[in-house]
C-alpha cells in the first residue's frame, strides 16, 4: 500500500496548527512522502496525485503502459496477466 502524508489548507497561514517542519518530520518518521496542499488555490493538488501515481508505478514496474487523467479519474493502464483475466485497467477516483 502506498501512502502520502498531506498537510491541507496550507493557504490558511494565520490559522496554521501544525508547522510544515512538523509535517515533514512526521512524514520522515513514518517513511512516507509529504506535501502541503490547498484546494482553494489549487496548490500541489495535481502534484499530490502525480507523486502517489509515481510511487505506485515504481512498485508495479514495467507492467504499466500509461498513466493519464480522464475527467475525475487517474487512469493507470497496466499490462499484467491475472490468473482469471486478461489485461487490467486500474482507475482511481480523484
HELIX and SHEET records of a PDB file:
HELIX    1   1 UNK A   13  UNK A   15  5                                   3    
HELIX    2   2 UNK A   20  UNK A   30  1                                  11    
HELIX    3   3 UNK A   45  UNK A   60  1                                  16    
HELIX    4   4 UNK A   61  UNK A   63  5                                   3    
SHEET    1   A 2 UNK A   4  UNK A   7  0                                        
SHEET    2   A 2 UNK A  33  UNK A  36  1                                        
SHEET    1   B 3 UNK A  64  UNK A  70  0                                        
SHEET    2   B 3 UNK A  73  UNK A  78 -1                                        
SHEET    3   B 3 UNK A  88  UNK A  93 -1                                        
END                                                                             
